[in-house]
Amino acid sequence: DTFTLQVTVRDDISMDVLIHDFLDLGIAQTVMMSSSGETLVLEGSESQLLMSRQYLWAGLRIEPTRNGSAFLRFDGASRNNPQGPTGFGFHIVRDGSGEHISTRNGDKLVEGACYAGMKRSSNEMEYEGLIEGLIWATRLQLVNLTVCGDSELIINQLTGKYSIKNHRLKALHAKVTDLLKRNKEKLNISFKHIPRKLNEIADNLANRAIATKTSVITLNWPNVNALMGEKNGR
């Protein structure tokens, strides 16, 4: 799979980058980065890839020191549920922005607005937003992550308070469980139900994806670099 990544280099500069996950695509068995951060050696392919540093983070397995905490908020939307177009959104902000939604550039790490086609339920979209958000959050090398959603059903299914009867939701819940198991030794994850008014950004992102029929991930590189590289001298 490929997707569009929008990288914020400065407040007034952004760029779109097409990212591949080299390991999952089988292009390389392992990936090593030079000390300059500008050359990748793809072991198994006998190749080198030259890329500027901000292009590297999203699709590659770089292991800086784990550092920091963040909030992940997610939402999903289905027009004429479940008959119409669908989409989901998520956004990740650094801990320290508190319980209130913040749009300050100093808080934002990653956000996504993703179109998901037709005839899927709003609950499915909620799970898709969570899954995509978790994938990106685990790439941030965090210590703590608080996952917040406005769907009482989804949050209670995730915490085990509610059972899951729908077969499609069971499959999506299994994906979440797999992500949590793969990261349980590295990342402390908790779940929290929040009012809809505190989830407006994720809701807007989900509806933007439906309106534009596109999938875009936006990365605030200066904030991510500060979060991930602070203890590594970068």
N, C-alpha and C positions, 0 to 999 in steps of 0.2 A: 504494500500500500504506500501511497504518497499523499502528502497534504501540503497545503500552503502554510508557511510560517512567516508571520510578520515580526520582524526584529526591530525594536526601538533602540537605536544607538545613542541618540540624544533626544531631548524633549521635542526638538524640531526636525529630527531625521528618523525615518523608518524605511525598511526595505522588505521586500517579499523574497523568501528563499524556499526552494523546493527541497525538502529533507527526505532522505531515505535512511532507514535503519540498516546499516551495513551488515550487522551480524545476523539479523532475522532474515535478510534477503539472501544470505549465503555468499555474499561477496567476499567476506573475510571471516576467519575463525576467531581472531582477536584483533583489537585495534589499539595501537600505541600512539601517544601524542608526544611530539618533541617538546623540549623544555621551553622553546619559544612560543609554543601554542599555535604554530602556523603550519606544521607538517604532520600528516597522519601516515603511519606505516601500517598497511593492511596485511597482517600476517596470514598466509594461506593463499594470497593472491599475487605475491611478489610485486606489489604496487605501492606507490606513494601518492598521496592526494594532498595538494596544496589548497588550503582554505583559510580565510581570515578567522580569527578566534570566535567571533560571535556566531559563525555558521556551525560550530561543532557541537554545541551542547545538546541540542534537542534529540538527535538520533543516535548518539554514541554512548558507550559505556565508560564514562570518565568517573573516577572515584576520588574526588577531593575529600577532605575531612568533613564529616557530618557536622552540621552547625545550624542552629536556629529552629524556629517554630513558625507555623503558618495556619491560616484558615482556608479551607476549600468550601465554596458554596456552589451548589448545582441546581439546575431546574430543567424541566422539559415542557414541550408544548405540542399539542395535536389539534389542528383545526377540525371542527365537526367530529370530535373524538369518537371513534378512531378512523374516520373515513377520509379525512383530508390530508394535506401536507403536514410534515412533522419536523421538529428540530429540537436541539438541546443546547444548553449553555453551561459554562462553568467559569469561575474566576478564583484565583488564588492570590491572597494578600499576606504580607508578612504579619506575624503576631506583633502586637503593639498598636494596631489600628483599632483594637477594642471590639466591642459588640456592634458598633455602628458601621454601616457601609461607608467606605471611603473610596473616592475616585482620585485621590491624590497620587501623582506619579511616584511619590516616595514610598507608597505602600504596595502598589501592584507588582506582581511577579509574572503571572501567566493568566490569559483568559482565552476562552474558545467559544465560537458560535458555529454550530455544525448542523447542516441539513441532513435529514435522514430518510427522505423519500415520502411515500404515501402509505396510508392505512396502517398506522401503528398507534398504539394507545399512548396517552399522556404518561401513564405509569412506566411504560417501556422507555419513554424518552427520559424520564427522571433517572432511571437506572443507567441509561447510556451516558447522560451527563455526568453522573457519578463515576462511571468507569473511566471515561476519558480524563476527567479531572484527577482521578487517582493515579492514572498512568503518568501524567505530567508531574504530579506532586512527588511521586517516588523518584523522579529524575532530579529533584532539587536537593537530594541528600540532606533532608531535614531530620531533626531529632523528634519533633512532635508535630502532629497534624490534627486539627479539629475539623471534622467534616460536618457541615451545616446544611440542612435542607428544610423546606417549608412543607413537605409532604409527610404528615404524621404516619401514613401507611408505610412509606418506604423506610423511614427512620426506625419505626418499630419492627419492621421485618429484618432490618440489619442488626438490631440489638437482640433479636430473638423473642420479642414480646408477641409478635403476630406470626401466624403460620402463613405459608405461601401456597395457594391452590392453583393459580394460573400457571400453565406449563411454560409460557414464554417468560414470565417473571422469574420462575424457578431457574431457567437457564441463565438469565442475566444475573440473578443473585449468586449463582455458582461462579460466574466470572469475577464478581466482587470478592467472594470468599477466597478464590484462588490468588487474587492480587494481595489480599490481606495476609494470607499464609506465607506467600513468598517474601513479604516484607516485615513480618512480625518480629523478627530478631533485630531489625535495623531501625524501625520506625514505630513510635507510640501513636496509635490512631484512636481517636474517640469520636463519637457521633452525638449530634445535638440537633433537636428540633427547634427551628426559629420561626417567628412570625413572617408572613409573606412580605410585609413592608421592609424587612431586613434582607430580602432576597431579590430586590428589584433588578440589580445588575444582571444576575444570572437569567432572570426571566426575560429581560430585554434582549440578551444575547440569543436566547432560544428563538424568540420571535423575529429577530433580525435574520437569523439563518433561514427561517421559513420565507421571509419576504424576499431575500436575495437568492435563495436556493444555492448557497455556497457554504463551504466549510473553511473557516479561517481561524488559525491559532495565533494569538498575539503575545509576544514575549517581550518583557521589559528587560533588555539585556543588562543595563547598568545595575539594576536592583538584584537580578539573579547573580551577576558576577560578584557583587558585594556580599550577598548571602553565602554563596558557595566558596568564594575564594578568600574571604577575610582571614582565615586561619592558615592559609597556604601562601601568604605573601603575594597574592595576585591582585 
